[in-house]
Amino acid sequence: MTTPDGFGRGTGLAGVSRPPAGTDRPTGLVPGQVPLPAALAHAAGGPRYWLPSQPGPAAPTTPATPLPAPPAVTPGVTPGGFDVEAVRRDFPQLHREVNGRPLVWLDNGATTLKPRQVTEAVAEHYSMGTSNVHRGAHTLAQQATQVYEEGREEAARLLGTQDAGEIVFVRGTTEAVNLVAQSWGRANLGVSDEILVSAAEHHSNLVPWQLIAKERRARIRPIPLLPDGQLDQDAYRDLLGSRTKLVALTHASNVLGTVPPVAEMTALAHRYGARVLVDGAQAVSHFPVDVTALDADFYAFSGHKIFAPTGIGVLYGKRELLEAMPPWQGGGNMIDSVSFEETSYAPVPHRLEAGTGHIAGVAGLRAALRYLAGLDRPAATAYEEQLTAYAMGALAAVPGLRLIGDAPGKIGVLTFLLPGTDPTALAGALDQQGIAVRAGHHCAQPALAAFGLQSAVRASLALYNTVQDVDALVSALQGIQAAPAE
């Protein structure tokens, strides 16, 4: 049912952990017995080196030193040319131990690991190429500026825009949304105007709108969730109206994995003259994005969610919207001329980039996006989709486990509860076995509240994860379940 605040709750959500109609998930299986999708079968042909031989007591808490060499694994090339083992070799952190166990990194929703190409690019900037950008006549300044602007071009290519001037560098998705809210929102929102925000949003795509709505005396209206975690499209159509000025949507939920029909929802919003901001933080590393096809007015993502450094992110905005936006912050880099009487501003995107940018971060972002572009993206996406399907089936084999959100087409975000365990304690027990997951509200309290929850465990996949990683998680959960109570 739907409560007055717009969030679905109650008896209608009891079936959220059931499989979609027409599908069967295996039950009563041990790790490794869940049928493998075709694209995973070959890649899983090597030894299951992540799978413990049997559940046992927690290992010592001191990480092994020095870091171990990468495990010997039979390389597997999935159909379409995506070689997961070749990719894994580029990520040094995957080959370390934690608590005496090989690291199983399943916290990609919080941040992705960095390939050596990214860390080398950042180190190169600081060791050999340190300079400011846009303001020096010397060689190093010119070289740093070239790297910086090539990073902008790579971001434009990633998002499918031909105009690199539509790319604004920010600290991350949070700053991108705040920039739009404080600049576009302050100029365009008025009394009783409405901002539609989906119930699947990260707090970063809700709180900035609450702040500007309070200032401008506008109104936030939530788009509710269905029991499977997808957005309620009938409710969305009913919410749209002449007062709707902006729709804030996630491209992929960080707590449910849901991928809403963004293009269709954007088209509907545009019929009412509303603008659409899409939070792509969880989407860009999992599947190709084309802002032109989506017709998104704004699109934001964080570098650290796509194998790049922390502290750097991207805001895409349609040029005509960016040009109409007043500066959010003032200072160097964003001006044309300054006097005590008047200041004129630089053209976009620089007008919206006050101060010295995160130059090393952009160098790392450029390297990350080039790394991703060098992969077979359709094959990588297919691999992740099948790994997600395998993981959902494997987790369903754990007695009593409740998976939160099973909408078709979801990304590999697997949020769950295990009967008789506290989420934080469960995450700690998994950590003792070298498995990194996250527990808590995941900065998405309204999404969890829609399912009657305050906290849950989240395992989140990336393109370097394997069947063996999933098996290690399932084996650990079964071992924790079987352990006698203290």
C-alpha positions, 0 to 999 in steps of 0.5 A: 500500500502507499502511505500519505508520505508517498512511500509504499509500506506494509503488507504489499512488500512482503513478497519483495524477496521473491523471484520475478514471476515465471522464474525459479531460483534454486534452493538448498544448494551449496556454493558452486552448485548454482547453475552457471550462466553461459558467459560465466561457465568458462571463466569459472573453470579454474580452481575456486581459490576464494572458496574456503574448504570449510567454515572455521573460526575467525582468522587473526585480525592482523593483515599478512605482510608482505602482500601475497602474489596474485593467486594462480588462476586459470584465465577465463575469457567469457564469450564476447571477449571480456577476460575477467582474469586479465582485468583482475591483474590490473587491480593490485588490491584484489591480490592482498589478504585481509585477516589472513584471507584473500580479499573478496571486495564486495563493497563496490557500491561504496567505492571501486578499486583502482587499476594500476593505470590510475594510480600510475597516472596520479603518481606521474602528475605529482612526481613529474608533472605538477603544475597548475592549469589554464594560467601558465605559459611554461611547458609544465602548465601547458602539459597539465592543462592538456591532461586536464582538458583531455579528462573533460573530453574523456568524460564527454565521450563516456556520457555520449555528448559531443560537446566537452563544454557540457562537462563540469568538474566537481568533487563528486555527485554530491557537489554536482547535485548541490551545484544544480540545486543552488544555481539552477534551483535558486534561479528557477524555483518559486513558491509552491513549485514541485520537485519530484524525487524518487524514493530510491534516491541516495541522500545526495539527490534528496537533501540538496533539494530539501534545502533549496525547496525550504529556501524557495518555499517549493515542495518535495514530492516522492515517487514511491516504490513497487514491492520489487524495488522499481519506481511506481510509474502510475504514481509518477504519471499522477504526480506530474503536473504544471507545478513540476519544475524538476525530477530527480532520478537515480539511474541505478539505486545504490541500495536496491540495484534498480534501474528505472526507465529513465528515458521514458520518465524524462520524456514524460517530465519534458511534456510538462516543461520540467527538467530532469537530473539523473544521479549516475553514480552507480550506473556509469561503471556498470553499463554504457550511458548516453545522455543524448539518448536519455535526453537528460538535462543534468547527469552526475557521477563520482570518479571513485565509483568508476575506478578513478580517485576520490574527490573528482566527479562530473556534472553534465548539463545541456549547454543552454542550461549551463549558460543560463545558470549563475555562478554558484561559487566565486573566485579564480578560474571562473572570471573574465575580468574583475574590478571593484565595480563589476565582474564578468564571468568566464564561459561555461564550463569554467564559470562553474569551476571556481578555484584550482581544480583537482588536477591529479584527480582529473589525471586519474579520471582520464586514466580510468575512463581510458581504461574502461574505454579499452574494454569491450563494454557490451561484453563486460556488461553482459558478464556483470548481468550474468554474474548478478543473476548467478549471485541472486540465485546463490543467495536464494540458496541461503535458508531464510535470507531476504533479498531486498529488491529484485526488479528485473534488469537490476545491477549487481547491488545485493542488499539482504538480511539474514535471520537472527543476525544484526547487519553490522555484526554480520558485516563484521563476521564476514570481514573476519573471513576477508569479505568486504561488504557494507552494513547500515542504511547506505545513505538511502534511508527512505528506500529502506524505510519503504521496506520497513527497514532501518539497516541491511547488509549490502554486497555490490559487484563490479566487473572484476568480481567472479563466481568465486567471490560470490561462492565465498560470500555464500559459504561464509553466510552458511557457515555463520548460520551454522555456527552455534550461538554463544 
